[in-house]
Amino acid sequence: MDETKLYAVIDIGAHSIKMIIGEKLKKKGLIKIIENLLIPIAIGNETFKDGVVSNNTIDEIINILYNFKQIINSYKIQNYYAIATSSIREAGNSEILIERVYKMTGIHIEVIENIDESRILHEGMRWLVEREYNLNKKNSLFFSISAGSTEIILEYKGKILFSETHHLGTLKIVKDINFSINSLLYKLKPYANNFLNSLKRFPEVKKINYFVCLNEDVLNILKKEFNNYLDNDIFKIPKEIFNSFCMEIGNINLEKIQKRFDLNENFTKTTLTALFMLNIFLNAIQTKNILMPNINFALAYLINATNRKKSNILDEETKENIISAAIGIGRKYQYDEEHALQVRKLALQIFDQMRPLFNFNDKERIYLEVACLLHDIGIFVSPNNHNKNSAKLIESSEILGFQNSDLKIVAQIARYHRKSPPKQSHTEYMNLPMESRLIVSKLAAIIRIADALDNLHNSIVENIKLNIHKEFCELILKLKDNKQEYIDILRSSVQRKSDMFENFFGIPVKIEREI
């Protein structure tokens, strides 16, 4: 018999609090669900309307979690997690709520940030789908809509090109309109149009092969209507069947829909919102089917938790996804891709040759790489102070594989690719931990040199050989077509931007040409 282990996940959502208890088969790495419990509670209605969770609702949350804790104890489960997303994350009294829950139940609620929510959902959906489909050779669009947010991830042959979280979920949409199918469609169509415009930045993606979607409410009604399309925990529904179903539902009044699917009024409205958003996106792209893995956020979190790598070292696949996503962000802000790639090439040549002496690590290398790719995206906002604009855009972006803390570091590296070095009056820099400030300073010193070597945006430098002497750092440049007339221009450019390098590493930079 396979060795097993029990886990529990409590998911505090906008409409309900769920708990799943799963058994992981160690040899197969699969999860068998033993308990799947759900208690309706309208937390999101209060958060998204009033900005806080009421005391009565907090008491109700405490009672539900207390009872769930008794069930966990009865199974003698040591590995359990309590998680919350937008309905708690966006509440003004979230810290008070978390503290009261902990004092009364002993359960600590982990509030999942947007970027982690997107990553966990994507990994969970992918985990199920890739068992049946070869995602690494095709193009896939992952689309997840919940009560508080919508996540969109575009993959090109298994690599992430584009990811975005919109702080607009089904409950927020319903709150903002006088509900009817027509008003709903009017509200939703601009989002599909914006996505289609985003797709134009990626000419390599000529077709979406797999449209992978997640919304638990829609999934539940599809189970009732189309159980024959369920195949190994994936609903694969032909486009024309899904369209016909949406057309039929659109011609029925809310009361009949509630009765047909045994839903209350709020669930009916949010479910219809998700259904028609999926329908609009499905018809905006070229694909034959809609794939809906039989998974929710609690199960996705459990899959992630039980397969989580203990090492902090990024694997090659994650690195590739990070770089691919960074290039996607650059295209979003219409960056000079040739210049960005050239600065990255030169910066990494300097980094790699300095690495043995200064003990640089892999995480620092990926920080530098992303900062080089995105250092000029602030020009999209304004050429003036574009380094500061770049930092703001990077920090507000999403790169799956990076935490928010990573993005803060990359943002500051890009911020100091030009103009003034860090100062104590620079709040964003000073708010970083000391270790992170040191990373920013040394990598910004390198990116300034690399940027100076492509000051004319002509990719004139083909290669750099670096020699570190006792009194100076020598960069020997190989120039394209041996155009030596550029050497004085490059010396002058580097001299203007070598201040951080000299201050941090303690040696000036000297430019020579290859003989």
TORKEGU-936136 format. One record per residue (C-alpha): residue number from 1; residue in one letter; y, x, z. Coordinates in steps of 0.001 Angstrom, whole numbers. Last residue first. Example, Ala and Ser with C-alpha at 12.3 -4.5 7.8 and 13.67 -1.06 7.14 Angstrom:
# residues 2
(pagu 2 'S' (-1060 13670 7140))
(pagu 1 'A' (-4500 12300 7800))
//
This chain:
# residues 515
(pagu 515 'I' (45110 43476 -30703))
(pagu 514 'E' (45141 40315 -28627))
(pagu 513 'R' (48606 39438 -27482))
(pagu 512 'E' (49924 40028 -23991))
(pagu 511 'I' (51419 37702 -21362))
(pagu 510 'K' (51988 38859 -17763))
(pagu 509 'V' (51728 36439 -14860))
(pagu 508 'P' (53047 37367 -11414))
(pagu 507 'I' (50750 37843 -8404))
(pagu 506 'G' (50638 36192 -4976))
(pagu 505 'F' (48139 33470 -5856))
(pagu 504 'F' (50254 30585 -4569))
(pagu 503 'N' (53774 31935 -5144))
(pagu 502 'E' (52997 33613 -8490))
(pagu 501 'F' (51196 30564 -9832))
(pagu 500 'M' (53886 28179 -8583))
(pagu 499 'D' (56635 30208 -10272))
(pagu 498 'S' (54859 30606 -13619))
(pagu 497 'K' (56734 27800 -15387))
(pagu 496 'R' (59819 29514 -16833))
(pagu 495 'Q' (57937 32786 -17442))
(pagu 494 'V' (55265 30887 -19351))
(pagu 493 'S' (57792 29520 -21858))
(pagu 492 'S' (59489 32890 -22321))
(pagu 491 'R' (56207 34690 -22892))
(pagu 490 'L' (55073 31956 -25302))
(pagu 489 'I' (58243 32257 -27385))
(pagu 488 'D' (57830 36056 -27401))
(pagu 487 'I' (54235 35731 -28650))
(pagu 486 'Y' (54981 33244 -31417))
(pagu 485 'E' (55721 35872 -34088))
(pagu 484 'Q' (52152 37125 -33569))
(pagu 483 'K' (50691 34468 -35833))
(pagu 482 'N' (47135 35879 -35920))
(pagu 481 'D' (45916 32841 -37869))
(pagu 480 'K' (45791 31010 -34535))
(pagu 479 'L' (46686 33250 -31614))
(pagu 478 'K' (44308 35123 -29325))
(pagu 477 'L' (46109 35579 -26036))
(pagu 476 'I' (45595 38224 -23366))
(pagu 475 'L' (46658 36794 -20012))
(pagu 474 'E' (47251 39516 -17423))
(pagu 473 'C' (47550 38645 -13737))
(pagu 472 'F' (49721 41120 -11859))
(pagu 471 'E' (49891 43773 -9104))
(pagu 470 'K' (46287 44404 -8156))
(pagu 469 'H' (44985 43430 -11570))
(pagu 468 'I' (43462 40132 -12662))
(pagu 467 'N' (42376 40142 -16297))
(pagu 466 'L' (42215 36869 -18234))
(pagu 465 'K' (41125 36462 -21846))
(pagu 464 'I' (42629 33366 -23401))
(pagu 463 'N' (41608 31686 -26672))
(pagu 462 'E' (42978 29733 -29602))
(pagu 461 'V' (46655 29646 -28674))
(pagu 460 'I' (48742 28002 -31433))
(pagu 459 'S' (47730 24484 -30435))
(pagu 458 'N' (50994 23200 -32011))
(pagu 457 'H' (52402 21130 -29143))
(pagu 456 'L' (55411 23499 -28926))
(pagu 455 'N' (54934 24036 -25189))
(pagu 454 'D' (51252 24705 -25690))
(pagu 453 'L' (51139 27903 -23603))
(pagu 452 'A' (53598 26305 -21159))
(pagu 451 'D' (51135 23488 -20547))
(pagu 450 'A' (48391 25991 -19704))
(pagu 449 'I' (50675 27872 -17302))
(pagu 448 'R' (51807 24693 -15569))
(pagu 447 'I' (48189 23486 -15405))
(pagu 446 'I' (47209 26598 -13460))
(pagu 445 'A' (49882 26323 -10761))
(pagu 444 'A' (49164 22578 -10525))
(pagu 443 'L' (45569 23534 -9724))
(pagu 442 'K' (46585 25875 -6895))
(pagu 441 'S' (49134 23525 -5378))
(pagu 440 'V' (47102 20333 -5641))
(pagu 439 'I' (44020 21911 -4056))
(pagu 438 'L' (46133 23263 -1190))
(pagu 437 'R' (47650 19822 -654))
(pagu 436 'S' (44143 18339 -510))
(pagu 435 'E' (43100 20695 2277))
(pagu 434 'M' (46281 19899 4223))
(pagu 433 'P' (45649 16148 4052))
(pagu 432 'L' (47899 14266 1613))
(pagu 431 'N' (50966 12481 2972))
(pagu 430 'M' (53069 15574 2213))
(pagu 429 'Y' (52448 15222 -1525))
(pagu 428 'E' (53327 11540 -1683))
(pagu 427 'T' (56400 12063 521))
(pagu 426 'H' (58077 14923 -1369))
(pagu 425 'S' (60718 16051 1174))
(pagu 424 'Q' (58461 18879 2331))
(pagu 423 'K' (58611 20292 -1179))
(pagu 422 'P' (56071 20672 -3977))
(pagu 421 'P' (57117 22738 -7038))
(pagu 420 'S' (60121 21423 -9030))
(pagu 419 'K' (59928 20704 -12771))
(pagu 418 'R' (56642 20631 -14626))
(pagu 417 'H' (52883 20225 -14132))
(pagu 416 'Y' (53746 19130 -10595))
(pagu 415 'R' (53164 15376 -11066))
(pagu 414 'A' (49871 16040 -12860))
(pagu 413 'I' (48450 17798 -9784))
(pagu 412 'Q' (49929 15013 -7645))
(pagu 411 'A' (48156 12285 -9600))
(pagu 410 'V' (44864 14206 -9522))
(pagu 409 'I' (45028 14370 -5717))
(pagu 408 'K' (45893 10680 -5340))
(pagu 407 'L' (43127 9798 -7793))
(pagu 406 'D' (40586 11611 -5639))
(pagu 405 'S' (41694 9697 -2523))
(pagu 404 'N' (41320 6410 -4431))
(pagu 403 'Q' (37701 7356 -5073))
(pagu 402 'F' (36583 8848 -8383))
(pagu 401 'G' (33273 8130 -10120))
(pagu 400 'L' (34707 5132 -11934))
(pagu 399 'I' (38237 6001 -12978))
(pagu 398 'E' (40725 3230 -12262))
(pagu 397 'S' (44474 3578 -12659))
(pagu 396 'S' (47270 3033 -10122))
(pagu 395 'E' (47284 6658 -8983))
(pagu 394 'I' (47268 7877 -12571))
(pagu 393 'L' (50220 5662 -13542))
(pagu 392 'K' (52293 6761 -10557))
(pagu 391 'A' (51591 10459 -11150))
(pagu 390 'S' (52433 10158 -14838))
(pagu 389 'N' (55746 8487 -13968))
(pagu 388 'K' (56620 11428 -11743))
(pagu 387 'N' (55797 13867 -14561))
(pagu 386 'H' (57766 11683 -16987))
(pagu 385 'N' (60972 12449 -15141))
(pagu 384 'N' (62878 11332 -18257))
(pagu 383 'P' (60514 10772 -21179))
(pagu 382 'S' (60168 7152 -19992))
(pagu 381 'V' (57323 4721 -19330))
(pagu 380 'F' (54962 5954 -22070))
(pagu 379 'I' (56200 9481 -21286))
(pagu 378 'G' (54316 9037 -18003))
(pagu 377 'I' (51099 9756 -19895))
(pagu 376 'D' (52012 13478 -19977))
(pagu 375 'H' (49690 14929 -17302))
(pagu 374 'L' (46776 12673 -18225))
(pagu 373 'L' (44311 15001 -19947))
(pagu 372 'C' (45384 17996 -17887))
(pagu 371 'A' (45065 16038 -14633))
(pagu 370 'V' (41561 14935 -15650))
(pagu 369 'E' (40403 18508 -16279))
(pagu 368 'L' (42058 19879 -13163))
(pagu 367 'Y' (40369 17315 -10921))
(pagu 366 'I' (37051 17988 -12708))
(pagu 365 'R' (37393 21705 -11960))
(pagu 364 'E' (38345 21068 -8330))
(pagu 363 'K' (35147 19065 -7868))
(pagu 362 'D' (33119 21896 -9414))
(pagu 361 'N' (34387 24549 -6991))
(pagu 360 'F' (36904 27420 -7074))
(pagu 359 'N' (35791 30457 -5082))
(pagu 358 'F' (38953 32527 -5756))
(pagu 357 'L' (37480 35680 -7301))
(pagu 356 'P' (34551 34111 -9156))
(pagu 355 'R' (36672 31124 -10288))
(pagu 354 'M' (39543 32996 -11929))
(pagu 353 'Q' (37808 33193 -15309))
(pagu 352 'D' (36718 29561 -15119))
(pagu 351 'F' (40167 28324 -14101))
(pagu 350 'I' (42004 30196 -16865))
(pagu 349 'Q' (39627 28915 -19554))
(pagu 348 'L' (39771 25464 -17959))
(pagu 347 'A' (43559 25417 -18208))
(pagu 346 'L' (43463 26496 -21871))
(pagu 345 'K' (41003 23791 -22937))
(pagu 344 'R' (42697 21064 -20874))
(pagu 343 'V' (46112 21961 -22307))
(pagu 342 'Q' (44609 21764 -25808))
(pagu 341 'L' (42968 18397 -25119))
(pagu 340 'A' (46248 16957 -23837))
(pagu 339 'H' (48173 18354 -26820))
(pagu 338 'E' (45736 16842 -29338))
(pagu 337 'E' (45724 13524 -27471))
(pagu 336 'D' (49493 13058 -27450))
(pagu 335 'Y' (49437 10044 -25139))
(pagu 334 'Q' (49618 6396 -26194))
(pagu 333 'Y' (49445 4981 -22638))
(pagu 332 'K' (46130 3228 -23234))
(pagu 331 'R' (44966 6264 -25180))
(pagu 330 'G' (45406 8424 -22090))
(pagu 329 'I' (43535 5877 -19983))
(pagu 328 'G' (40614 6004 -22415))
(pagu 327 'I' (40660 9807 -22309))
(pagu 326 'A' (40433 9578 -18521))
(pagu 325 'A' (37492 7154 -18789))
(pagu 324 'S' (35577 9584 -21022))
(pagu 323 'I' (36324 12430 -18620))
(pagu 322 'I' (35081 10433 -15616))
(pagu 321 'N' (32038 9166 -17511))
(pagu 320 'E' (31071 12709 -18504))
(pagu 319 'K' (31422 13887 -14907))
(pagu 318 'T' (29280 10994 -13668))
(pagu 317 'E' (26550 11845 -16176))
(pagu 316 'E' (26666 15514 -15205))
(pagu 315 'D' (26154 14833 -11500))
(pagu 314 'L' (29048 15044 -9056))
(pagu 313 'I' (28337 17082 -5925))
(pagu 312 'N' (28928 15098 -2727))
(pagu 311 'S' (25183 15065 -2092))
(pagu 310 'K' (23593 12114 -319))
(pagu 309 'K' (22897 10179 -3481))
(pagu 308 'R' (22919 6440 -2973))
(pagu 307 'N' (19741 4651 -4080))
(pagu 306 'T' (19374 2392 -1039))
(pagu 305 'A' (23106 1790 -748))
(pagu 304 'N' (23621 1097 -4462))
(pagu 303 'I' (20746 -1384 -4664))
(pagu 302 'L' (22000 -3038 -1470))
(pagu 301 'Y' (25539 -3248 -2844))
(pagu 300 'A' (24275 -4840 -6061))
(pagu 299 'L' (22233 -7280 -3963))
(pagu 298 'A' (25309 -8300 -1953))
(pagu 297 'F' (27453 -8444 -5093))
(pagu 296 'N' (25140 -10888 -6857))
(pagu 295 'I' (22237 -10370 -9249))
(pagu 294 'N' (20203 -12268 -11824))
(pagu 293 'P' (21544 -10269 -14773))
(pagu 292 'M' (23569 -12362 -17232))
(pagu 291 'L' (23269 -11244 -20856))
(pagu 290 'I' (25269 -13121 -23502))
(pagu 289 'N' (23881 -12989 -26995))
(pagu 288 'K' (24742 -12332 -30642))
(pagu 287 'T' (27721 -9989 -30319))
(pagu 286 'Q' (30945 -9517 -32220))
(pagu 285 'I' (33780 -9939 -29732))
(pagu 284 'A' (36434 -12571 -28992))
(pagu 283 'N' (33865 -15363 -28889))
(pagu 282 'L' (32147 -13904 -25829))
(pagu 281 'F' (35523 -13267 -24178))
(pagu 280 'I' (36520 -16930 -24497))
(pagu 279 'N' (33121 -18161 -23295))
(pagu 278 'L' (33100 -15845 -20296))
(pagu 277 'M' (36547 -17172 -19340))
(pagu 276 'F' (35255 -20685 -19913))
(pagu 275 'L' (32388 -20306 -17477))
(pagu 274 'A' (34455 -18474 -14852))
(pagu 273 'T' (37080 -21214 -14760))
(pagu 272 'L' (34404 -23918 -14835))
(pagu 271 'T' (32789 -22357 -11767))
(pagu 270 'T' (36151 -22157 -9983))
(pagu 269 'K' (36888 -25827 -10641))
(pagu 268 'T' (33415 -27092 -9725))
(pagu 267 'F' (33277 -24947 -6583))
(pagu 266 'N' (36550 -26464 -5374))
(pagu 265 'E' (35432 -30056 -6089))
(pagu 264 'N' (32029 -29779 -4415))
(pagu 263 'L' (28985 -28959 -6514))
(pagu 262 'D' (25663 -30760 -7094))
(pagu 261 'F' (25333 -29588 -10712))
(pagu 260 'R' (25330 -32977 -12423))
(pagu 259 'K' (27318 -34703 -9680))
(pagu 258 'Q' (30159 -32193 -9745))
(pagu 257 'I' (30149 -32218 -13555))
(pagu 256 'K' (30347 -36021 -13560))
(pagu 255 'E' (33337 -35963 -11216))
(pagu 254 'L' (35079 -33240 -13206))
(pagu 253 'N' (35095 -35194 -16459))
(pagu 252 'I' (32783 -34242 -19317))
(pagu 251 'N' (34038 -33047 -22726))
(pagu 250 'G' (34419 -29396 -21700))
(pagu 249 'I' (30865 -29357 -20391))
(pagu 248 'E' (29521 -30174 -23878))
(pagu 247 'M' (31682 -27521 -25540))
(pagu 246 'C' (30601 -24956 -22947))
(pagu 245 'F' (26926 -25789 -23558))
(pagu 244 'S' (27385 -25566 -27307))
(pagu 243 'N' (29051 -22159 -26956))
(pagu 242 'F' (26197 -20884 -24755))
(pagu 241 'I' (23604 -22072 -27283))
(pagu 240 'E' (25546 -20523 -30197))
(pagu 239 'K' (25867 -17187 -28416))
(pagu 238 'P' (22190 -16906 -27655))
(pagu 237 'I' (21341 -16736 -23921))
(pagu 236 'K' (19593 -13758 -22373))
(pagu 235 'F' (19348 -14546 -18673))
(pagu 234 'I' (18040 -11418 -16972))
(pagu 233 'D' (15730 -11251 -13942))
(pagu 232 'N' (12707 -10292 -16051))
(pagu 231 'D' (13373 -12899 -18770))
(pagu 230 'L' (15203 -16139 -17982))
(pagu 229 'Y' (15955 -18088 -21182))
(pagu 228 'N' (13515 -20871 -20268))
(pagu 227 'N' (15570 -21505 -17111))
(pagu 226 'F' (18355 -22837 -19291))
(pagu 225 'E' (20054 -25767 -17550))
(pagu 224 'K' (19371 -25246 -13853))
(pagu 223 'K' (19457 -21451 -14035))
(pagu 222 'L' (22640 -21720 -16098))
(pagu 221 'I' (24270 -23636 -13227))
(pagu 220 'N' (23433 -20852 -10784))
(pagu 219 'L' (24535 -18042 -13103))
(pagu 218 'V' (27915 -19701 -13560))
(pagu 217 'D' (28396 -19677 -9790))
(pagu 216 'E' (27106 -16109 -9443))
(pagu 215 'N' (29473 -14638 -11991))
(pagu 214 'L' (28312 -11552 -13813))
(pagu 213 'C' (28347 -10714 -17487))
(pagu 212 'V' (26726 -8188 -19810))
(pagu 211 'F' (27863 -8468 -23438))
(pagu 210 'Y' (25529 -6086 -25270))
(pagu 209 'N' (25952 -4827 -28838))
(pagu 208 'I' (29765 -4753 -28885))
(pagu 207 'K' (30765 -3670 -32404))
(pagu 206 'K' (33081 -1160 -34066))
(pagu 205 'V' (33584 942 -30952))
(pagu 204 'E' (34568 4293 -32516))
(pagu 203 'P' (38042 2884 -33172))
(pagu 202 'F' (38754 2918 -29409))
(pagu 201 'R' (42446 2156 -28879))
(pagu 200 'K' (41966 -1088 -30831))
(pagu 199 'L' (39765 -2323 -27981))
(pagu 198 'S' (42833 -2607 -25737))
(pagu 197 'N' (44387 -5089 -28158))
(pagu 196 'L' (41198 -7136 -27939))
(pagu 195 'F' (41476 -6982 -24143))
(pagu 194 'N' (45041 -8296 -24220))
(pagu 193 'N' (43941 -11160 -26464))
(pagu 192 'A' (41112 -12038 -24054))
(pagu 191 'Y' (43575 -12100 -21176))
(pagu 190 'P' (46068 -14216 -23157))
(pagu 189 'K' (43401 -16926 -23661))
(pagu 188 'L' (42842 -17712 -19972))
(pagu 187 'K' (45893 -19793 -18971))
(pagu 186 'Y' (45838 -21995 -22096))
(pagu 185 'L' (42079 -22478 -21647))
(pagu 184 'L' (42624 -23645 -18056))
(pagu 183 'S' (45449 -25987 -18998))
(pagu 182 'N' (43180 -27539 -21634))
(pagu 181 'I' (40194 -27842 -19265))
(pagu 180 'S' (42349 -29490 -16598))
(pagu 179 'F' (43660 -28225 -13279))
(pagu 178 'N' (47364 -28261 -12487))
(pagu 177 'I' (47506 -24477 -12436))
(pagu 176 'D' (48192 -21580 -10028))
(pagu 175 'K' (45518 -22205 -7385))
(pagu 174 'V' (42792 -22521 -10036))
(pagu 173 'I' (43663 -19060 -11387))
(pagu 172 'K' (43662 -17506 -7902))
(pagu 171 'L' (40276 -19043 -7089))
(pagu 170 'T' (38741 -17864 -10355))
(pagu 169 'G' (39928 -14289 -10042))
(pagu 168 'L' (43114 -12429 -10886))
(pagu 167 'H' (43756 -8996 -9489))
(pagu 166 'H' (42675 -7479 -12801))
(pagu 165 'T' (40377 -4476 -12557))
(pagu 164 'E' (40141 -2201 -15557))
(pagu 163 'S' (37606 188 -17021))
(pagu 162 'F' (37528 1976 -20366))
(pagu 161 'L' (35426 4503 -22184))
(pagu 160 'I' (32391 4621 -19899))
(pagu 159 'K' (29506 6447 -21567))
(pagu 158 'G' (26230 4674 -22396))
(pagu 157 'K' (26663 4729 -26166))
(pagu 156 'Y' (30269 3594 -25815))
(pagu 155 'E' (30724 1630 -22593))
(pagu 154 'L' (33530 -815 -21815))
(pagu 153 'I' (34095 -1981 -18236))
(pagu 152 'I' (35997 -5138 -17250))
(pagu 151 'E' (36397 -6287 -13650))
(pagu 150 'T' (38021 -9593 -12656))
(pagu 149 'S' (39406 -10339 -9210))
(pagu 148 'G' (39693 -12751 -6282))
(pagu 147 'A' (37098 -15500 -6756))
(pagu 146 'S' (34800 -13321 -8823))
(pagu 145 'I' (34674 -12345 -12492))
(pagu 144 'S' (32469 -9572 -13838))
(pagu 143 'F' (32417 -8306 -17418))
(pagu 142 'F' (30404 -5352 -18656))
(pagu 141 'L' (30914 -4665 -22376))
(pagu 140 'S' (28206 -2552 -23964))
(pagu 139 'N' (27935 -283 -26990))
(pagu 138 'K' (24471 1003 -27908))
(pagu 137 'K' (22342 4127 -27617))
(pagu 136 'N' (22580 4626 -23853))
(pagu 135 'L' (22157 924 -23096))
(pagu 134 'N' (18507 888 -24135))
(pagu 133 'Y' (17577 -2605 -22960))
(pagu 132 'E' (14870 -3943 -20627))
(pagu 131 'R' (15111 -1726 -17531))
(pagu 130 'E' (18700 -996 -18549))
(pagu 129 'V' (19718 -4539 -17616))
(pagu 128 'L' (18761 -4456 -13940))
(pagu 127 'W' (20290 -1119 -12955))
(pagu 126 'R' (23263 -1753 -15255))
(pagu 125 'M' (24251 -4865 -13345))
(pagu 124 'G' (23943 -3007 -10040))
(pagu 123 'E' (25827 55 -11287))
(pagu 122 'H' (28650 -2057 -12699))
(pagu 121 'L' (28934 -4177 -9569))
(pagu 120 'I' (29019 -1107 -7336))
(pagu 119 'R' (31607 673 -9511))
(pagu 118 'S' (33927 -2343 -9712))
(pagu 117 'E' (33763 -2935 -5976))
(pagu 116 'D' (34364 780 -5397))
(pagu 115 'I' (37539 725 -7517))
(pagu 114 'N' (38804 -2441 -5875))
(pagu 113 'E' (38272 -1207 -2311))
(pagu 112 'I' (35365 -2518 -242))
(pagu 111 'V' (36236 -3581 3294))
(pagu 110 'E' (33402 -2504 5589))
(pagu 109 'I' (32942 -5017 8401))
(pagu 108 'H' (31630 -3579 11662))
(pagu 107 'I' (29176 -5856 13462))
(pagu 106 'G' (29017 -5615 17255))
(pagu 105 'T' (29271 -9397 17379))
(pagu 104 'M' (32282 -10340 19539))
(pagu 103 'K' (34159 -7026 19640))
(pagu 102 'Y' (33353 -6190 16003))
(pagu 101 'V' (34443 -9591 14720))
(pagu 100 'R' (37716 -9396 16637))
(pagu 99 'E' (38445 -5913 15259))
(pagu 98 'I' (37720 -6914 11655))
(pagu 97 'L' (39946 -9993 11922))
(pagu 96 'I' (42809 -8028 13470))
(pagu 95 'E' (42552 -5423 10708))
(pagu 94 'S' (42489 -8131 7995))
(pagu 93 'N' (45633 -9863 9288))
(pagu 92 'G' (47630 -9668 6050))
(pagu 91 'A' (44614 -10803 4069))
(pagu 90 'E' (44196 -8997 735))
(pagu 89 'R' (41100 -7014 1704))
(pagu 88 'I' (39545 -9988 3483))
(pagu 87 'S' (39380 -12402 534))
(pagu 86 'S' (39397 -9437 -1881))
(pagu 85 'T' (36148 -7768 -808))
(pagu 84 'A' (34030 -7827 2331))
(pagu 83 'I' (30929 -5969 3481))
(pagu 82 'A' (28562 -6111 6436))
(pagu 81 'Y' (25719 -3600 6173))
(pagu 80 'Y' (22282 -3357 7777))
(pagu 79 'N' (19832 -519 8291))
(pagu 78 'Q' (18212 -919 11720))
(pagu 77 'I' (16289 -4106 10989))
(pagu 76 'K' (14115 -5340 13847))
(pagu 75 'Y' (13349 -8546 11875))
(pagu 74 'S' (14428 -10616 14871))
(pagu 73 'N' (17446 -8357 15288))
(pagu 72 'I' (18648 -9152 11758))
(pagu 71 'I' (18174 -12870 12447))
(pagu 70 'Q' (20219 -12578 15634))
(pagu 69 'K' (22924 -10682 13715))
(pagu 68 'F' (23094 -13556 11215))
(pagu 67 'N' (23822 -15924 14076))
(pagu 66 'Y' (26641 -13715 15357))
(pagu 65 'L' (27950 -13341 11812))
(pagu 64 'I' (28227 -17109 11398))
(pagu 63 'N' (29901 -17567 14774))
(pagu 62 'I' (32382 -14747 14142))
(pagu 61 'I' (33295 -16147 10721))
(pagu 60 'E' (33946 -19563 12317))
(pagu 59 'D' (36196 -17973 14923))
(pagu 58 'I' (38077 -16190 12123))
(pagu 57 'T' (38387 -19540 10338))
(pagu 56 'N' (39942 -21138 13403))
(pagu 55 'N' (42302 -18190 13849))
(pagu 54 'S' (43559 -18577 10272))
(pagu 53 'V' (43015 -15961 7587))
(pagu 52 'V' (46274 -14600 6186))
(pagu 51 'G' (48247 -14523 2915))
(pagu 50 'D' (48811 -18293 2921))
(pagu 49 'K' (47417 -19299 -485))
(pagu 48 'F' (45196 -16396 -1560))
(pagu 47 'T' (44028 -15635 1963))
(pagu 46 'E' (43599 -19250 3073))
(pagu 45 'N' (41641 -20490 48))
(pagu 44 'G' (39718 -17206 14))
(pagu 43 'I' (38167 -17836 3422))
(pagu 42 'A' (36689 -21188 2427))
(pagu 41 'I' (33356 -21100 4281))
(pagu 40 'P' (29975 -22056 2821))
(pagu 39 'I' (26953 -20471 4625))
(pagu 38 'L' (24413 -18708 2399))
(pagu 37 'L' (21040 -17141 3229))
(pagu 36 'N' (18658 -15168 1000))
(pagu 35 'E' (15713 -13815 2985))
(pagu 34 'I' (12765 -11702 1782))
(pagu 33 'I' (14240 -10276 -1428))
(pagu 32 'K' (12054 -7547 -2957))
(pagu 31 'I' (14068 -4504 -4013))
(pagu 30 'L' (12607 -1926 -6395))
(pagu 29 'G' (12502 1868 -6038))
(pagu 28 'K' (8910 1875 -7263))
(pagu 27 'K' (7499 4418 -4815))
(pagu 26 'K' (9662 3411 -1881))
(pagu 25 'L' (9242 -337 -2241))
(pagu 24 'K' (12484 -1643 -797))
(pagu 23 'E' (12365 -4838 1221))
(pagu 22 'G' (15464 -6938 1157))
(pagu 21 'I' (17295 -9174 3585))
(pagu 20 'I' (20183 -10999 1964))
(pagu 19 'M' (23100 -12485 3826))
(pagu 18 'K' (25862 -14587 2359))
(pagu 17 'I' (29219 -15699 3733))
(pagu 16 'S' (30922 -18275 1557))
(pagu 15 'H' (33761 -19183 -776))
(pagu 14 'A' (35933 -16048 -753))
(pagu 13 'G' (33160 -13674 200))
(pagu 12 'I' (31846 -12018 3342))
(pagu 11 'D' (28668 -10318 2100))
(pagu 10 'I' (26088 -9523 4789))
(pagu 9 'V' (23532 -6981 3581))
(pagu 8 'A' (20169 -6394 5254))
(pagu 7 'Y' (17617 -3637 4757))
(pagu 6 'L' (13873 -3392 5374))
(pagu 5 'K' (11713 -399 4451))
(pagu 4 'T' (8422 -185 2618))
(pagu 3 'E' (5641 2390 2033))
(pagu 2 'D' (3498 1251 -851))
(pagu 1 'M' (0 0 0))
//
